[in-house]
Amino acid sequence: AAGFAVDALGVSTAAAIHDGDPYTQGLAQAFADAFEALGGTITTFTAVNKGDTDMVPVLTEVASGSPELLFFPIFQPEGDFIVQQVSDVGGLEDTILMAADGLMVSNFMEIPETEGMYFSGPDLRYGGNRNQRMLGSSADSFITGYVMVYGEKPSAAFWAHAYDATTLLLDAIEAASYEEDDGTLVIDRAGVREFLSNVRDYQGITGLLSCDEFGDCGSQKITVIGHSDSGDVDGSLANVVYQYAPGGGSLGEGSLVVPAPKPQRGGTLRYAIEADVDGL
């Protein structure tokens, strides 16, 4: 997120908001540290409380520092209130809004005020990837089956990660379990951990997965998407404008976005245009 803000957007000042839990505070702090390491200035680092509905005070605090970008890696419903109330606070009219995977969900991205936002999160470009445990288990086939059962697509970004994690766990349980003479099934927890620690290049929907000594498994890639149309969430999820892996970051093939028109004081409208990455 910080690399994108500096390299792609060219901003030099930013603020961050978390909600006090270890996950969101960790993301906000990691952004702040990386942003400053790249030469940027964090104007405000603050928090909301879970359950808050009035975000004007915290947004006023943020506005006092005049940041070019506001990063708020939090969840709903607090994220909803921030994006819906930010236009009520003077000084944030031109501030770029950016969230993380906690808000990369359809019922947040369908809010009109989210148009023009950026989101950092998992790489969702699964293409023809297949899970090695399940025959024919591509992303498209899973989505088709899910819609048939539930009548809608998964609302959150991590459905494929959950799928791969489940199959990995099932493989580990099978490898570490045995049946005693009396028919009792025994699952050796240490054996499960050992199996996962030794996984290398496991073929999953999310890509080739390898696990470390702590049991953390992943394909090690993060992307930033540009959200331009609250009526086409799928289109926005595919609009990758930046990608980062341990080897470094680079621009994606998508287009940068700007906020949708918002009512201004006096009842006028400001119309948005679309900027292309190639024009940077």
GIFENQUI-V472304 format. One record per residue. N is the residue number from 1. RES is the residue in three letters. SS is DSSP state (h for helix, s for strand, l for the rest). D_CENTER is the distance of its C-alpha to the mean C-alpha in Angstrom with 2 decimals. Layout:
BEGIN
N;RES;SS;D_CENTER
N;RES;SS;D_CENTER
END
This chain:
BEGIN
1;ALA;l;9.79
2;ALA;h;13.45
3;GLY;h;14.85
4;PHE;h;13.48
5;ALA;h;14.88
6;VAL;h;18.15
7;ASP;h;18.67
8;ALA;l;17.53
9;LEU;l;17.95
10;GLY;l;20.77
11;VAL;l;20.18
12;SER;l;22.10
13;THR;s;21.37
14;ALA;s;18.32
15;ALA;s;17.84
16;ALA;s;15.35
17;ILE;s;15.27
18;HIS;s;14.40
19;ASP;l;16.00
20;GLY;l;18.10
21;ASP;l;16.66
22;PRO;h;16.22
23;TYR;h;12.49
24;THR;h;11.59
25;GLN;h;14.70
26;GLY;h;13.94
27;LEU;h;10.68
28;ALA;h;12.75
29;GLN;h;15.70
30;ALA;h;14.22
31;PHE;h;13.14
32;ALA;h;16.64
33;ASP;h;18.44
34;ALA;h;17.03
35;PHE;h;17.60
36;GLU;h;21.12
37;ALA;h;21.80
38;LEU;l;21.26
39;GLY;l;23.82
40;GLY;l;21.88
41;THR;s;22.90
42;ILE;s;20.95
43;THR;s;22.93
44;THR;s;21.66
45;PHE;s;19.75
46;THR;s;20.03
47;ALA;s;18.92
48;VAL;l;19.29
49;ASN;l;20.65
50;LYS;l;19.28
51;GLY;l;21.43
52;ASP;l;21.96
53;THR;l;22.51
54;ASP;l;24.16
55;MET;l;21.74
56;VAL;h;24.46
57;PRO;h;25.73
58;VAL;h;22.54
59;LEU;h;21.77
60;THR;h;25.40
61;GLU;h;24.99
62;VAL;h;22.10
63;ALA;h;24.26
64;SER;l;27.13
65;GLY;l;25.52
66;SER;l;24.86
67;PRO;l;21.46
68;GLU;l;20.36
69;LEU;s;16.65
70;LEU;s;15.07
71;PHE;s;11.82
72;PHE;l;11.10
73;PRO;l;8.28
74;ILE;l;10.15
75;PHE;l;10.70
76;GLN;l;13.20
77;PRO;l;15.98
78;GLU;h;15.98
79;GLY;h;13.15
80;ASP;h;15.40
81;PHE;h;18.34
82;ILE;h;16.95
83;VAL;h;16.12
84;GLN;h;19.41
85;GLN;h;21.52
86;VAL;h;20.49
87;SER;h;23.06
88;ASP;h;25.74
89;VAL;l;25.60
90;GLY;l;27.65
91;GLY;l;26.37
92;LEU;l;22.75
93;GLU;l;23.70
94;ASP;l;22.45
95;THR;l;19.56
96;ILE;s;16.32
97;LEU;s;13.42
98;MET;s;9.90
99;ALA;s;7.13
100;ALA;l;3.89
101;ASP;h;2.21
102;GLY;h;5.99
103;LEU;h;6.84
104;MET;l;5.35
105;VAL;l;8.81
106;SER;h;12.03
107;ASN;h;14.17
108;PHE;h;12.19
109;MET;h;11.77
110;GLU;l;15.45
111;ILE;l;16.60
112;PRO;h;18.58
113;GLU;h;17.79
114;THR;h;14.12
115;GLU;l;15.60
116;GLY;l;15.32
117;MET;l;11.94
118;TYR;s;9.32
119;PHE;s;5.51
120;SER;s;4.29
121;GLY;s;2.70
122;PRO;s;5.84
123;ASP;l;8.81
124;LEU;l;9.93
125;ARG;l;13.33
126;TYR;l;15.44
127;GLY;l;18.70
128;GLY;l;21.66
129;ASN;l;20.22
130;ARG;s;22.06
131;ASN;l;22.13
132;GLN;l;25.42
133;ARG;l;26.44
134;MET;l;26.29
135;LEU;l;28.52
136;GLY;l;27.00
137;SER;l;23.50
138;SER;s;21.46
139;ALA;h;18.27
140;ASP;h;20.59
141;SER;h;23.11
142;PHE;h;20.74
143;ILE;h;19.39
144;THR;h;23.06
145;GLY;h;24.19
146;TYR;h;21.52
147;VAL;h;22.50
148;MET;h;26.12
149;VAL;h;25.77
150;TYR;h;23.48
151;GLY;l;24.02
152;GLU;l;20.40
153;LYS;l;17.30
154;PRO;l;14.72
155;SER;l;12.70
156;ALA;l;9.52
157;ALA;l;7.32
158;PHE;l;8.96
159;TRP;h;12.49
160;ALA;h;13.52
161;HIS;h;12.60
162;ALA;h;14.69
163;TYR;h;17.36
164;ASP;h;17.72
165;ALA;h;17.79
166;THR;h;20.47
167;THR;h;22.58
168;LEU;h;22.46
169;LEU;h;23.62
170;LEU;h;26.31
171;ASP;h;27.56
172;ALA;h;27.76
173;ILE;h;29.64
174;GLU;h;32.03
175;ALA;h;32.74
176;ALA;h;33.38
177;SER;s;35.33
178;TYR;s;39.01
179;GLU;s;41.63
180;GLU;l;44.53
181;ASP;l;48.11
182;ASP;l;47.95
183;GLY;l;44.93
184;THR;l;42.39
185;LEU;s;38.97
186;VAL;s;37.71
187;ILE;s;34.13
188;ASP;l;34.21
189;ARG;h;31.12
190;ALA;h;31.95
191;GLY;h;32.26
192;VAL;h;28.82
193;ARG;h;27.37
194;GLU;h;29.59
195;PHE;h;28.57
196;LEU;h;24.83
197;SER;h;25.58
198;ASN;l;27.44
199;VAL;l;25.09
200;ARG;l;24.88
201;ASP;l;23.58
202;TYR;s;22.94
203;GLN;s;22.30
204;GLY;s;19.31
205;ILE;l;17.43
206;THR;l;14.46
207;GLY;s;17.12
208;LEU;s;19.67
209;LEU;s;18.89
210;SER;s;20.79
211;CYS;s;21.03
212;ASP;l;22.22
213;GLU;l;24.92
214;PHE;l;22.64
215;GLY;l;21.51
216;ASP;l;17.94
217;CYS;s;17.25
218;GLY;s;14.73
219;SER;l;14.81
220;GLN;l;13.59
221;LYS;s;11.47
222;ILE;s;8.26
223;THR;s;7.98
224;VAL;s;7.72
225;ILE;s;8.70
226;GLY;s;11.46
227;HIS;l;12.11
228;SER;l;15.89
229;ASP;l;17.14
230;SER;l;16.41
231;GLY;l;18.91
232;ASP;l;17.18
233;VAL;h;13.59
234;ASP;h;14.10
235;GLY;h;15.33
236;SER;h;12.40
237;LEU;h;9.99
238;ALA;l;12.73
239;ASN;l;13.09
240;VAL;s;11.77
241;VAL;s;13.21
242;TYR;s;12.44
243;GLN;s;12.02
244;TYR;s;12.62
245;ALA;s;14.56
246;PRO;l;17.06
247;GLY;l;19.61
248;GLY;s;18.03
249;GLY;s;16.00
250;SER;s;17.13
251;LEU;s;16.76
252;GLY;l;15.56
253;GLU;l;17.83
254;GLY;l;16.24
255;SER;l;17.58
256;LEU;s;16.63
257;VAL;l;16.82
258;VAL;l;18.60
259;PRO;l;18.68
260;ALA;l;20.73
261;PRO;l;24.27
262;LYS;l;24.67
263;PRO;s;28.02
264;GLN;l;29.57
265;ARG;l;32.51
266;GLY;l;35.55
267;GLY;l;33.80
268;THR;l;33.02
269;LEU;s;29.98
270;ARG;l;28.07
271;TYR;l;27.12
272;ALA;l;24.08
273;ILE;l;24.41
274;GLU;l;22.06
275;ALA;s;22.03
276;ASP;l;21.73
277;VAL;h;20.23
278;ASP;h;23.68
279;GLY;h;25.29
280;LEU;l;23.85
END
